[in-house]
Amino acid sequence: MTKTKQTVVDVRTPGEFMGGNVAGSINIPLQEIQQRLDEIKALPQPIILCCASGGRSGQATAFLQANGIHCENGGSWMDVNYEVCNC
């Protein structure tokens, strides 16, 4: 992952997100991605998507890329957290 300004969007449920997340990340559950497209387009890009294992964030990435958003699937939120914090 690059060290440029980016936005981390966690697509897990609010309950999962509350159990642990990447510092500074935004929680937009997968089922809300389509309805919140305009909000997502306004976020600083690139957008890194994450979830528990990478499955849901992969679905969100495919949808957002099809809508012209510069994003990538970061996979597990714990992997993204490791990359973001440089631990």
Phi and psi in degrees as a GROMACS rama.xvg file:
@    title "Ramachandran Plot"
@    xaxis  label "Phi"
@    yaxis  label "Psi"
@TYPE xy
-83.1794  163.458  THR-2
-99.6005  15.4554  LYS-3
-76.5026  170.551  THR-4
-62.3743  129.404  LYS-5
-146.465  166.125  GLN-6
-119.956  132.574  THR-7
-101.596  121.495  VAL-8
-114.276  122.072  VAL-9
-97.9151  120.88  ASP-10
-98.0568  13.4797  VAL-11
-74.628  172.906  ARG-12
-67.6706  158.67  THR-13
-56.3932  -37.0387  PRO-14
-63.9104  -43.1832  GLY-15
-63.6689  -43.7647  GLU-16
-60.4371  -41.3557  PHE-17
-65.8264  -23.3603  MET-18
-77.1445  -8.3204  GLY-19
152.538  139.525  GLY-20
-159.267  169.804  ASN-21
-73.0676  130.027  VAL-22
-55.786  129.362  ALA-23
83.3617  0.20248  GLY-24
-76.9449  161.895  SER-25
-111.868  136.722  ILE-26
-97.6055  112.263  ASN-27
-129.09  98.0948  ILE-28
-54.5728  146.09  PRO-29
-48.7063  -43.1544  LEU-30
-67.6868  -9.83649  GLN-31
-104.323  -5.6892  GLU-32
-55.7363  -48.2718  ILE-33
-62.6816  -44.2857  GLN-34
-70.7141  -23.5059  GLN-35
-105.79  22.9065  ARG-36
-57.0431  -43.9792  LEU-37
-63.4287  -40.0169  ASP-38
-62.2198  -42.4156  GLU-39
-67.6518  -39.8332  ILE-40
-60.1832  -28.0709  LYS-41
-81.4201  -10.5015  ALA-42
-75.5296  150.916  LEU-43
-59.0616  132.458  PRO-44
-108.057  150.916  GLN-45
-76.4139  155.699  PRO-46
-104.945  130.516  ILE-47
-104.253  120.875  ILE-48
-100.598  142.323  LEU-49
-144.874  164.494  CYS-50
-154.758  -146.688  CYS-51
-79.3841  -43.1688  ALA-52
-128.98  -14.5156  SER-53
113.362  -10.8423  GLY-54
-69.1036  -54.1463  GLY-55
-67.0975  -39.1254  ARG-56
-67.3871  -28.964  SER-57
-65.4602  -41.1581  GLY-58
-64.0444  -43.9497  GLN-59
-64.8681  -41.0136  ALA-60
-60.1603  -46.7068  THR-61
-59.8661  -44.2639  ALA-62
-63.9971  -47.3348  PHE-63
-67.011  -40.6329  LEU-64
-62.3554  -37.6669  GLN-65
-65.5181  -19.8389  ALA-66
-103.719  18.7032  ASN-67
80.6908  17.0493  GLY-68
-95.7435  131.507  ILE-69
-77.6229  105.258  HIS-70
-150.314  165.863  CYS-71
-145.609  156.004  GLU-72
-85.6133  113.539  ASN-73
-84.5217  -10.6802  GLY-74
83.3982  -136.59  GLY-75
-63.844  140.874  SER-76
-62.0859  -30.1066  TRP-77
-68.8823  -36.8201  MET-78
-66.5486  -42.6069  ASP-79
-63.8231  -41.5929  VAL-80
-59.4772  -42.7122  ASN-81
-61.0401  -43.4327  TYR-82
-67.6974  -43.0861  GLU-83
-67.5875  -41.1725  VAL-84
-86.7061  -9.11691  CYS-85
56.1282  39.5847  ASN-86
